[in-house]
Amino acid sequence: MFLLLFFVLLIQFFTYWIFEPLAFFLEYVLEIRFFPIITLIVLVFLFSVKNIEQN
């Protein structure tokens, strides 16, 4: 029983250790105050790509 509990806690620890920085980064980037900047960058990228039909 203690061995099973040890493995479960070990898995939870490594899952937190691996995914916590990624979750923190996504939470920081996707905050609502950065949404207009991200949207503006996406729109500029979309409209700056050359049209394929103009070749």
N, CA, C and O atoms as CSV, one atom per row, in Angstrom:
chain,resi,resn,atom,element,x,y,z
A,1,MET,N,N,0.830,-1.191,0.000
A,1,MET,CA,C,0.000,0.000,0.000
A,1,MET,C,C,0.876,1.257,0.000
A,1,MET,O,O,0.611,2.205,-0.739
A,2,PHE,N,N,1.916,1.256,0.831
A,2,PHE,CA,C,2.800,2.415,0.871
A,2,PHE,C,C,3.603,2.554,-0.425
A,2,PHE,O,O,3.927,3.662,-0.852
A,3,LEU,N,N,3.914,1.429,-1.032
A,3,LEU,CA,C,4.620,1.472,-2.307
A,3,LEU,C,C,3.743,2.101,-3.395
A,3,LEU,O,O,4.222,2.894,-4.206
A,4,LEU,N,N,2.476,1.747,-3.404
A,4,LEU,CA,C,1.543,2.337,-4.353
A,4,LEU,C,C,1.390,3.834,-4.105
A,4,LEU,O,O,1.384,4.623,-5.050
A,5,LEU,N,N,1.268,4.220,-2.862
A,5,LEU,CA,C,1.167,5.636,-2.514
A,5,LEU,C,C,2.440,6.384,-2.909
A,5,LEU,O,O,2.368,7.519,-3.381
A,6,PHE,N,N,3.584,5.770,-2.724
A,6,PHE,CA,C,4.844,6.385,-3.119
A,6,PHE,C,C,4.892,6.628,-4.627
A,6,PHE,O,O,5.304,7.699,-5.072
A,7,PHE,N,N,4.469,5.629,-5.416
A,7,PHE,CA,C,4.485,5.790,-6.871
A,7,PHE,C,C,3.497,6.853,-7.333
A,7,PHE,O,O,3.795,7.611,-8.257
A,8,VAL,N,N,2.344,6.920,-6.715
A,8,VAL,CA,C,1.354,7.935,-7.074
A,8,VAL,C,C,1.896,9.326,-6.764
A,8,VAL,O,O,1.756,10.236,-7.582
A,9,LEU,N,N,2.497,9.502,-5.624
A,9,LEU,CA,C,3.075,10.801,-5.274
A,9,LEU,C,C,4.250,11.154,-6.168
A,9,LEU,O,O,4.446,12.321,-6.508
A,10,LEU,N,N,5.021,10.166,-6.547
A,10,LEU,CA,C,6.135,10.392,-7.463
A,10,LEU,C,C,5.640,10.833,-8.840
A,10,LEU,O,O,6.206,11.744,-9.443
A,11,ILE,N,N,4.589,10.191,-9.334
A,11,ILE,CA,C,4.013,10.571,-10.624
A,11,ILE,C,C,3.434,11.975,-10.557
A,11,ILE,O,O,3.609,12.754,-11.495
A,12,GLN,N,N,2.756,12.313,-9.482
A,12,GLN,CA,C,2.206,13.658,-9.337
A,12,GLN,C,C,3.311,14.701,-9.277
A,12,GLN,O,O,3.177,15.779,-9.855
A,13,PHE,N,N,4.389,14.396,-8.592
A,13,PHE,CA,C,5.492,15.339,-8.493
A,13,PHE,C,C,6.116,15.609,-9.854
A,13,PHE,O,O,6.339,16.764,-10.219
A,14,PHE,N,N,6.399,14.543,-10.611
A,14,PHE,CA,C,7.022,14.724,-11.920
A,14,PHE,C,C,6.072,15.389,-12.917
A,14,PHE,O,O,6.512,16.161,-13.769
A,15,THR,N,N,4.783,15.097,-12.818
A,15,THR,CA,C,3.812,15.765,-13.686
A,15,THR,C,C,3.789,17.261,-13.392
A,15,THR,O,O,3.780,18.071,-14.319
A,16,TYR,N,N,3.779,17.633,-12.129
A,16,TYR,CA,C,3.813,19.044,-11.761
A,16,TYR,C,C,5.127,19.683,-12.214
A,16,TYR,O,O,5.127,20.810,-12.709
A,17,TRP,N,N,6.225,18.987,-12.052
A,17,TRP,CA,C,7.542,19.525,-12.394
A,17,TRP,C,C,7.681,19.763,-13.894
A,17,TRP,O,O,8.340,20.713,-14.315
A,18,ILE,N,N,7.056,18.893,-14.709
A,18,ILE,CA,C,7.154,19.020,-16.163
A,18,ILE,C,C,6.175,20.057,-16.696
A,18,ILE,O,O,6.556,20.886,-17.523
A,19,PHE,N,N,4.926,20.033,-16.245
A,19,PHE,CA,C,3.887,20.861,-16.862
A,19,PHE,C,C,3.668,22.200,-16.183
A,19,PHE,O,O,3.009,23.062,-16.763
A,20,GLU,N,N,4.187,22.417,-14.987
A,20,GLU,CA,C,3.971,23.693,-14.306
A,20,GLU,C,C,4.626,24.859,-15.040
A,20,GLU,O,O,3.975,25.897,-15.161
A,21,PRO,N,N,5.863,24.774,-15.543
A,21,PRO,CA,C,6.409,25.916,-16.293
A,21,PRO,C,C,5.632,26.211,-17.570
A,21,PRO,O,O,5.445,27.374,-17.928
A,22,LEU,N,N,5.182,25.172,-18.254
A,22,LEU,CA,C,4.391,25.376,-19.467
A,22,LEU,C,C,3.062,26.054,-19.146
A,22,LEU,O,O,2.642,26.964,-19.861
A,23,ALA,N,N,2.409,25.625,-18.095
A,23,ALA,CA,C,1.143,26.235,-17.702
A,23,ALA,C,C,1.353,27.684,-17.262
A,23,ALA,O,O,0.531,28.546,-17.573
A,24,PHE,N,N,2.429,27.959,-16.553
A,24,PHE,CA,C,2.712,29.325,-16.131
A,24,PHE,C,C,2.974,30.219,-17.335
A,24,PHE,O,O,2.501,31.355,-17.371
A,25,PHE,N,N,3.721,29.726,-18.326
A,25,PHE,CA,C,4.017,30.508,-19.527
A,25,PHE,C,C,2.745,30.798,-20.318
A,25,PHE,O,O,2.529,31.928,-20.754
A,26,LEU,N,N,1.902,29.782,-20.505
A,26,LEU,CA,C,0.662,29.995,-21.249
A,26,LEU,C,C,-0.280,30.935,-20.517
A,26,LEU,O,O,-0.964,31.743,-21.146
A,27,GLU,N,N,-0.321,30.839,-19.200
A,27,GLU,CA,C,-1.160,31.751,-18.424
A,27,GLU,C,C,-0.661,33.184,-18.564
A,27,GLU,O,O,-1.470,34.110,-18.634
A,28,TYR,N,N,0.645,33.385,-18.606
A,28,TYR,CA,C,1.212,34.720,-18.748
A,28,TYR,C,C,0.963,35.284,-20.145
A,28,TYR,O,O,0.615,36.456,-20.291
A,29,VAL,N,N,1.140,34.450,-21.173
A,29,VAL,CA,C,0.996,34.912,-22.554
A,29,VAL,C,C,-0.463,35.175,-22.892
A,29,VAL,O,O,-0.769,36.143,-23.587
A,30,LEU,N,N,-1.354,34.338,-22.416
A,30,LEU,CA,C,-2.752,34.431,-22.807
A,30,LEU,C,C,-3.588,35.288,-21.862
A,30,LEU,O,O,-4.816,35.200,-21.876
A,31,GLU,N,N,-2.952,36.103,-21.056
A,31,GLU,CA,C,-3.720,37.020,-20.221
A,31,GLU,C,C,-4.462,38.002,-21.102
A,31,GLU,O,O,-4.050,38.275,-22.230
A,32,ILE,N,N,-5.540,38.522,-20.594
A,32,ILE,CA,C,-6.415,39.362,-21.405
A,32,ILE,C,C,-5.721,40.663,-21.811
A,32,ILE,O,O,-6.081,41.243,-22.835
A,33,ARG,N,N,-4.749,41.135,-21.049
A,33,ARG,CA,C,-4.087,42.381,-21.422
A,33,ARG,C,C,-3.141,42.196,-22.602
A,33,ARG,O,O,-2.813,43.168,-23.284
A,34,PHE,N,N,-2.699,40.972,-22.855
A,34,PHE,CA,C,-1.842,40.707,-24.004
A,34,PHE,C,C,-2.631,40.284,-25.233
A,34,PHE,O,O,-2.064,40.155,-26.318
A,35,PHE,N,N,-3.935,40.067,-25.077
A,35,PHE,CA,C,-4.739,39.588,-26.195
A,35,PHE,C,C,-4.770,40.570,-27.366
A,35,PHE,O,O,-4.658,40.120,-28.506
A,36,PRO,N,N,-4.915,41.882,-27.159
A,36,PRO,CA,C,-4.886,42.795,-28.319
A,36,PRO,C,C,-3.555,42.780,-29.060
A,36,PRO,O,O,-3.531,42.886,-30.286
A,37,ILE,N,N,-2.462,42.652,-28.344
A,37,ILE,CA,C,-1.147,42.622,-28.989
A,37,ILE,C,C,-1.000,41.359,-29.827
A,37,ILE,O,O,-0.522,41.413,-30.960
A,38,ILE,N,N,-1.409,40.226,-29.270
A,38,ILE,CA,C,-1.326,38.963,-30.004
A,38,ILE,C,C,-2.230,39.007,-31.231
A,38,ILE,O,O,-1.845,38.549,-32.306
A,39,THR,N,N,-3.432,39.559,-31.072
A,39,THR,CA,C,-4.363,39.663,-32.197
A,39,THR,C,C,-3.806,40.560,-33.283
A,39,THR,O,O,-3.923,40.248,-34.468
A,40,LEU,N,N,-3.204,41.664,-32.895
A,40,LEU,CA,C,-2.616,42.575,-33.877
A,40,LEU,C,C,-1.479,41.903,-34.648
A,40,LEU,O,O,-1.379,42.062,-35.865
A,41,ILE,N,N,-0.640,41.167,-33.963
A,41,ILE,CA,C,0.456,40.456,-34.624
A,41,ILE,C,C,-0.086,39.417,-35.611
A,41,ILE,O,O,0.432,39.280,-36.720
A,42,VAL,N,N,-1.120,38.694,-35.210
A,42,VAL,CA,C,-1.709,37.687,-36.090
A,42,VAL,C,C,-2.322,38.347,-37.320
A,42,VAL,O,O,-2.149,37.851,-38.433
A,43,LEU,N,N,-3.035,39.457,-37.138
A,43,LEU,CA,C,-3.649,40.138,-38.279
A,43,LEU,C,C,-2.599,40.700,-39.226
A,43,LEU,O,O,-2.754,40.611,-40.444
A,44,VAL,N,N,-1.539,41.275,-38.686
A,44,VAL,CA,C,-0.469,41.791,-39.540
A,44,VAL,C,C,0.174,40.651,-40.321
A,44,VAL,O,O,0.479,40.803,-41.504
A,45,PHE,N,N,0.379,39.527,-39.677
A,45,PHE,CA,C,0.959,38.380,-40.371
A,45,PHE,C,C,0.035,37.865,-41.468
A,45,PHE,O,O,0.493,37.536,-42.563
A,46,LEU,N,N,-1.261,37.795,-41.180
A,46,LEU,CA,C,-2.202,37.281,-42.170
A,46,LEU,C,C,-2.300,38.179,-43.397
A,46,LEU,O,O,-2.364,37.688,-44.524
A,47,PHE,N,N,-2.312,39.494,-43.181
A,47,PHE,CA,C,-2.476,40.401,-44.308
A,47,PHE,C,C,-1.154,40.772,-44.982
A,47,PHE,O,O,-1.163,41.413,-46.032
A,48,SER,N,N,-0.039,40.386,-44.408
A,48,SER,CA,C,1.235,40.694,-45.042
A,48,SER,C,C,1.716,39.573,-45.946
A,48,SER,O,O,2.645,39.769,-46.729
A,49,VAL,N,N,1.103,38.406,-45.853
A,49,VAL,CA,C,1.490,37.288,-46.704
A,49,VAL,C,C,1.022,37.580,-48.129
A,49,VAL,O,O,-0.107,38.019,-48.349
A,50,LYS,N,N,1.897,37.331,-49.075
A,50,LYS,CA,C,1.553,37.595,-50.468
A,50,LYS,C,C,0.466,36.648,-50.937
A,50,LYS,O,O,0.436,35.469,-50.584
A,51,ASN,N,N,-0.404,37.188,-51.725
A,51,ASN,CA,C,-1.515,36.404,-52.256
A,51,ASN,C,C,-0.986,35.441,-53.320
A,51,ASN,O,O,-0.188,35.837,-54.169
A,52,ILE,N,N,-1.417,34.201,-53.279
A,52,ILE,CA,C,-0.945,33.192,-54.225
A,52,ILE,C,C,-1.448,33.506,-55.638
A,52,ILE,O,O,-0.779,33.189,-56.620
A,53,GLU,N,N,-2.622,34.126,-55.738
A,53,GLU,CA,C,-3.203,34.410,-57.040
A,53,GLU,C,C,-2.456,35.507,-57.783
A,53,GLU,O,O,-2.647,35.648,-58.991
A,54,GLN,N,N,-1.632,36.274,-57.129
A,54,GLN,CA,C,-0.934,37.397,-57.760
A,54,GLN,C,C,0.355,36.963,-58.462
A,54,GLN,O,O,1.053,37.806,-59.025
A,55,ASN,N,N,0.683,35.683,-58.442
A,55,ASN,CA,C,1.932,35.222,-59.075
A,55,ASN,C,C,1.898,35.380,-60.540
A,55,ASN,O,O,2.867,35.041,-61.220
